[in-house]
């Protein structure tokens, strides 16, 4: 295996804007991340209930789609991106709301294909031109906050609506949700972590303890069946996948679908941009601590890889979760262990790469899949509830003035209830009528005061 000199980058093979690193050749295997990934793949498998409900596919087709998605996750470390990638999670409720405007079947799937193609192309354009920072910096904070607030509201509403998952699994979701909030966000628990090594280690696993509790509690309160572990090999259903959900089987979406998807595409990218910012912050923080390795995080490269994933999936496995640049909770957990020193984790790429390889292995193993299958709706609910908490918190931090708060609130509510097109359209109009007018008036007053 290639050895890194002190203070240098981990060895790689140059390939244009990418830096190719192969497991066991350019970075070592990390067993703590491998074991964690085998259990945390339950969150990846949480996509299955959405795929079956929204697209109407079978469990076997949905699992095949999850396996393809898990394989493509590995492109990030392979091509030089030092993160654990994930979904565009806050956009999931908005994407679902957008898709439900179309009847379930080929038409709805074509709408998803159009959306994911647009998202992929937009990621590539931002990565090639370096325009990402300029674009998002020019979107008013009130509108960005409205998008995030709408995503948060939609996430929580989707779980609590009549017939939603909370109605089906109230005790399990309530206990799991409260436990997730406590472990991830409680200031009191942060103090407990500082005093207890055990609690600190538990906290590094993010929502995993809550999912494990759900697996145990669900059958006790008779909301979930007892897992029936299957010791068999799953054969991916590629033939059915191509026939049922790809443009080669159901036809290519029409031009009108691409036009209709533009507002949702823009909303998804604004949300995903926050992940690029978070990635940069997490990696920079780790880079400061570990002087023995120079870490190169390039937002343009991350845009390119995310764009490639979205384009590939749009053609062979359109994904309701879309392809995002970061799984923040796990990237943070791996980064924390990385900070402990080179003996614990040789390179940031070894931890991130091992984790994503093993989640791919985990979603492909029927004993693991069958063990967590009863809790998949719970895993998805907890993910969306946590995302709702995060989105609303960040949105509130972004707005300062009363005008911004009002615009963000109305934009978010309309976006959650009526979709991305209505929310963004109304947000822009309100910004022009209220906030930009106030800015112009303030400039005029300033000039008058200076003249007098």
C-alpha positions in Angstrom: 0.0 0.0 0.0 1.2 3.5 -0.8 2.6 5.4 2.2 2.0 9.1 2.8 4.8 11.4 3.8 4.1 13.6 6.8 2.1 16.8 5.9 1.4 15.6 2.3 -1.7 14.5 0.6 -2.7 10.8 0.6 -1.3 9.2 -2.6 -3.5 9.2 -5.7 -3.6 8.8 -9.4 -4.2 12.2 -11.2 -7.1 12.2 -13.6 -8.1 15.6 -14.8 -10.0 17.4 -11.9 -10.2 14.1 -10.0 -7.8 12.2 -7.8 -8.3 8.5 -8.0 -7.7 6.5 -4.8 -8.3 2.7 -4.6 -9.0 0.8 -1.4 -6.1 -1.2 0.0 -3.8 0.5 -2.5 -4.1 4.2 -1.7 -5.7 3.9 1.7 -6.1 1.2 4.4 -9.2 -0.6 5.7 -10.7 0.8 8.9 -12.7 -1.8 10.9 -14.6 0.6 13.2 -16.1 2.3 10.2 -16.8 -1.1 8.6 -18.7 -2.4 11.6 -20.7 0.9 12.0 -21.6 0.9 8.3 -23.2 -2.6 8.5 -25.7 -1.3 10.9 -26.1 2.3 9.6 -27.1 0.9 6.2 -30.6 0.8 7.7 -30.8 4.5 6.9 -29.9 3.8 3.3 -32.5 1.1 3.2 -35.0 3.6 4.5 -35.4 4.7 0.8 -37.3 1.5 0.1 -40.7 2.6 1.7 -40.5 5.9 -0.3 -39.7 4.1 -3.6 -42.5 1.6 -3.2 -45.1 4.1 -2.1 -44.3 7.0 -4.5 -43.2 5.0 -7.6 -45.3 1.9 -7.0 -42.4 -0.5 -7.5 -42.0 -3.8 -5.6 -39.7 -4.3 -2.7 -37.3 -6.3 -4.9 -37.1 -3.5 -7.5 -36.7 -0.9 -4.7 -33.9 -2.9 -3.1 -32.1 -3.2 -6.5 -32.3 0.6 -6.8 -30.8 1.0 -3.3 -28.0 -1.3 -4.2 -27.2 0.8 -7.3 -27.3 4.0 -5.3 -25.0 2.4 -2.7 -22.5 1.5 -5.4 -22.5 5.1 -6.8 -21.8 6.5 -3.3 -18.3 5.1 -3.7 -17.5 7.5 -6.5 -16.8 10.3 -4.1 -13.8 8.9 -2.3 -12.7 7.0 -5.5 -12.5 10.4 -7.3 -11.0 12.4 -4.5 -13.9 13.8 -2.4 -13.1 13.2 1.4 -16.7 12.9 2.6 -19.4 10.4 3.2 -22.0 11.4 0.6 -25.8 10.9 0.9 -29.2 12.1 -0.3 -30.5 15.6 -0.7 -32.5 14.7 2.4 -34.3 18.0 3.1 -35.6 18.0 -0.4 -37.3 14.6 -0.1 -40.7 15.9 1.2 -40.7 18.6 -1.5 -39.8 16.0 -4.2 -42.6 13.7 -3.1 -45.1 16.6 -3.1 -43.9 17.5 -6.6 -44.2 14.0 -7.9 -47.7 13.4 -6.4 -49.0 16.0 -8.9 -48.7 13.2 -11.5 -50.6 9.9 -11.4 -48.6 7.0 -10.1 -47.0 4.9 -12.8 -44.9 5.8 -15.9 -45.9 9.5 -15.9 -44.8 10.0 -12.3 -41.6 8.2 -12.9 -40.9 10.2 -16.0 -41.4 13.4 -14.0 -38.7 12.1 -11.5 -36.4 11.3 -14.4 -36.8 14.8 -15.8 -36.1 16.3 -12.3 -33.0 14.2 -11.6 -31.6 14.9 -15.1 -32.0 18.6 -14.5 -30.4 18.3 -11.1 -27.5 16.4 -12.5 -26.9 18.8 -15.4 -27.1 21.8 -13.0 -24.5 20.2 -10.6 -22.2 19.6 -13.6 -22.6 23.2 -14.8 -21.8 24.5 -11.3 -18.8 22.3 -11.0 -17.3 23.1 -14.4 -17.9 26.9 -14.2 -17.3 27.4 -10.5 -20.6 29.4 -10.4 -22.0 27.6 -7.3 -20.9 30.2 -4.8 -21.9 33.2 -6.9 -25.4 31.8 -7.6 -26.3 30.9 -4.1 -24.8 34.1 -2.6 -27.1 36.2 -4.8 -30.3 34.4 -3.6 -31.7 36.6 -0.8 -31.5 35.1 2.6 -35.3 35.4 3.1 -35.9 33.1 0.1 -33.2 30.6 1.0 -34.6 30.5 4.5 -38.1 30.0 3.1 -36.9 27.0 1.0 -35.3 25.4 4.1 -38.3 26.2 6.3 -40.7 24.8 3.7 -38.6 21.6 3.5 -38.7 21.3 7.3 -42.4 21.9 7.6 -43.1 19.4 4.7 -40.9 16.8 6.4 -42.8 17.0 9.7 -46.2 17.3 8.0 -45.6 14.3 5.9 -45.1 12.1 9.0 -48.0 13.6 11.0 -50.7 13.7 8.2 -53.7 11.4 8.3 -52.6 8.0 7.2 -48.9 8.9 7.6 -46.3 6.8 9.3 -46.9 8.4 12.8 -50.5 7.2 12.7 -49.3 3.7 12.0 -46.4 3.5 14.4 -47.1 6.3 17.0 -45.2 4.9 20.1 -42.1 3.7 18.2 -41.7 6.9 16.2 -42.4 9.1 19.3 -39.8 7.3 21.4 -37.3 7.0 18.5 -37.8 10.6 17.5 -37.4 12.0 21.0 -34.3 9.9 21.5 -32.8 11.1 18.2 -33.4 14.7 19.1 -31.8 14.2 22.5 -28.7 12.4 21.2 -28.1 14.8 18.4 -29.3 18.2 19.7 -29.6 18.3 23.5 -27.2 20.7 25.2 -27.7 18.6 28.4 -26.5 15.5 26.6 -23.5 17.3 25.3 -22.5 17.8 28.9 -23.1 14.2 29.7 -20.8 13.2 26.7 -18.0 15.2 28.2 -18.2 13.3 31.4 -18.8 9.8 30.1 -16.7 8.0 27.5 -19.5 5.5 26.9 -22.1 8.2 26.2 -19.6 9.9 23.9 -19.1 6.7 21.9 -22.8 6.2 21.7 -23.3 9.7 20.4 -20.8 9.1 17.5 -23.3 6.7 16.0 -25.9 9.4 15.3 -29.4 8.0 14.9 -28.3 4.4 15.0 -29.2 3.9 18.8 -32.7 5.2 18.1 -33.1 2.8 15.2 -31.9 -0.1 17.3 -34.4 0.9 20.0 -37.1 0.9 17.4 -36.2 -2.7 16.4 -36.7 -3.7 20.0 -39.6 -1.5 21.0 -41.7 -2.0 17.9 -42.5 -5.7 18.4 -43.0 -5.2 22.1 -45.8 -2.6 21.5 -47.0 -4.7 18.5 -46.4 -1.9 16.0 -43.7 -3.9 14.1 -43.3 -7.6 13.4 -40.3 -9.5 14.8 -37.6 -9.6 12.2 -37.4 -12.8 10.2 -33.7 -13.1 9.2 -33.2 -14.7 5.8 -30.0 -16.4 5.1 -30.1 -16.2 1.3 -28.5 -14.3 -1.6 -30.5 -11.5 -3.2 -30.3 -11.4 -7.0 -30.9 -7.7 -8.2 -33.9 -7.4 -10.5 -32.2 -5.4 -13.3 -34.6 -6.7 -16.0 -37.6 -5.5 -14.1 -35.9 -2.2 -13.1 -35.2 -1.3 -16.8 -38.7 -2.2 -17.8 -40.5 -0.4 -15.0 -38.6 2.8 -14.1 -36.0 3.7 -16.8 -36.5 5.8 -19.9 -35.5 2.7 -21.9 -38.6 0.9 -20.6 -41.3 3.6 -20.0 -40.1 6.3 -22.5 -38.3 9.6 -22.2 -40.1 12.5 -20.4 -41.6 15.2 -22.6 -40.3 18.8 -22.8 -43.2 20.1 -20.6 -42.0 17.8 -17.7 -38.5 19.4 -17.8 -40.1 22.9 -17.7 -42.4 22.0 -14.8 -39.4 20.5 -12.9 -37.3 23.7 -13.1 -38.5 25.3 -9.8 -38.1 22.0 -7.9 -34.6 21.6 -9.4 -33.6 25.1 -8.2 -35.0 24.4 -4.7 -33.1 21.1 -4.5 -29.8 22.7 -5.5 -30.2 25.6 -3.0 -30.8 22.9 -0.3 -27.8 20.8 -1.5 -25.5 23.9 -1.5 -25.8 23.9 2.3 -24.1 20.5 2.3 -21.1 21.8 0.3 -20.7 24.5 3.0 -21.0 22.0 5.8 -18.5 19.6 4.0 -16.0 22.4 3.7 -16.4 23.3 7.4 -16.1 19.7 8.7 -13.0 18.9 6.5 -11.3 22.2 7.3 -11.8 21.5 11.0 -10.2 18.1 10.7 -7.4 19.4 8.5 -6.4 21.9 11.2 -6.1 19.1 13.9 -4.3 16.5 11.8 -1.0 18.1 10.6 0.3 14.8 9.2 -2.2 14.9 6.2 -3.1 17.7 3.8 -6.8 17.3 2.9 -8.0 18.7 -0.4 -11.7 19.4 -0.4 -12.8 21.0 -3.7 -16.5 22.1 -4.0 -16.2 22.1 -7.8 -15.1 18.5 -7.8 -17.9 17.6 -5.3 -20.4 19.3 -7.7 -19.1 17.2 -10.6 -19.3 13.9 -8.8 -22.8 14.7 -7.5 -23.8 15.6 -11.0 -22.4 12.3 -12.4 -24.3 10.3 -9.8 -27.6 12.1 -10.5 -27.2 11.7 -14.3 -26.4 8.0 -14.0 -29.3 7.3 -11.7 -31.7 9.3 -13.8 -31.1 6.9 -16.7 -30.8 3.5 -14.9 -32.5 4.0 -11.5 -34.3 7.3 -10.9 -34.2 8.0 -7.1 -36.8 10.0 -5.1 -34.0 11.0 -2.6 -31.8 12.5 -5.4 -28.0 12.3 -5.0 -26.5 14.8 -2.6 -22.9 15.6 -1.6 -23.0 14.8 2.1 -24.3 12.6 4.9 -23.5 15.2 7.5 -24.0 13.1 10.7 -21.7 10.2 9.6 -19.1 12.5 8.0 -18.9 14.4 11.3 -18.6 11.1 13.3 -15.8 9.8 11.0 -14.0 13.2 11.3 -14.2 13.1 15.0 -12.4 9.7 15.1 -9.9 10.9 12.5 -8.9 13.7 14.8 -7.7 11.2 17.4 -4.6 10.6 15.4 -2.9 8.6 12.6 -2.7 5.4 14.7 -6.5 5.4 15.0 -7.2 6.3 11.4 -4.4 6.6 8.9 -6.2 8.9 6.4 -9.5 10.7 6.2 -10.0 8.8 2.9 -9.6 5.4 4.7 -12.4 6.2 7.1 -14.8 7.7 4.6 -14.0 5.1 1.9 -14.4 2.1 4.2 -17.7 3.3 5.5 -19.3 3.7 2.0 -17.9 0.4 0.8 -19.5 -1.4 3.7 -22.9 0.3 3.4 -22.9 -1.0 -0.2 -22.1 -4.4 1.1 -24.7 -4.1 3.9 -27.6 -3.2 1.6 -26.6 -6.2 -0.6 -26.7 -8.8 2.2 -30.2 -10.3 2.8 -29.4 -11.2 6.5 -28.8 -7.5 7.2 -31.7 -6.3 5.0 -34.1 -8.8 6.5 -33.0 -7.9 10.1 -33.7 -4.2 9.7 -36.6 -4.5 7.2 -39.4 -4.2 9.8 -37.9 -0.9 11.0 -37.4 0.7 7.6 -40.4 3.0 7.8 -39.2 4.0 11.3 -35.7 4.8 10.0 -37.1 6.9 7.3 -39.5 8.8 9.7 -36.6 9.5 12.1 -34.4 10.7 9.3 -37.2 13.1 8.1 -38.0 14.3 11.6 -34.4 15.1 12.3 -34.1 16.8 8.9 -37.2 18.9 9.8 -35.6 20.0 13.0 -32.3 20.9 11.3 -34.0 22.8 8.4 -36.2 24.9 10.6 -33.3 25.7 12.9 -31.0 26.8 10.1 -33.8 28.8 8.4 -34.5 30.8 11.6 -30.8 31.6 12.0 -30.6 32.9 8.4 -33.2 35.7 8.8 -32.6 38.8 10.9 -35.1 41.5 10.1 -38.9 41.3 10.6 -39.4 41.6 6.8 -37.1 38.6 6.2 -38.8 36.5 8.9 -42.2 37.2 7.3 -41.1 36.4 3.8 -39.4 33.2 4.9 -42.4 32.1 6.9 -45.0 32.7 4.1 -42.7 31.3 1.4 -42.0 28.2 3.5 -45.7 27.5 4.3 -46.7 27.9 0.7 -43.8 25.8 -0.6 -44.7 23.0 1.9 -48.4 23.1 1.0 -48.4 24.0 -2.7 -45.0 22.9 -4.0 -41.7 24.5 -5.1 -43.1 26.5 -8.1 -45.7 28.3 -5.9 -43.4 28.8 -3.0 -40.5 30.2 -5.0 -42.7 32.4 -7.2 -44.4 33.9 -4.2 -41.1 34.3 -2.3 -39.6 36.3 -5.2 -42.7 38.5 -5.5 -42.7 39.2 -1.8 -39.0 40.0 -1.8 -39.4 42.5 -4.6 -42.4 44.1 -3.0 -41.2 44.2 0.6 -37.5 43.6 1.2 -35.9 45.1 -1.9 -38.1 48.1 -1.6 -37.0 48.6 2.0 -33.3 48.4 0.9 -33.8 51.0 -1.8 -35.7 53.3 0.6 -32.8 52.9 3.1 -30.3 54.0 0.5 -32.4 57.0 -0.5 -32.7 58.1 3.2 -28.9 57.7 3.6 -28.2 59.8 0.5 -30.7 62.5 1.7 -29.1 62.6 5.2 -25.6 62.8 3.7 -26.7 65.7 1.4 -28.3 67.7 4.2 
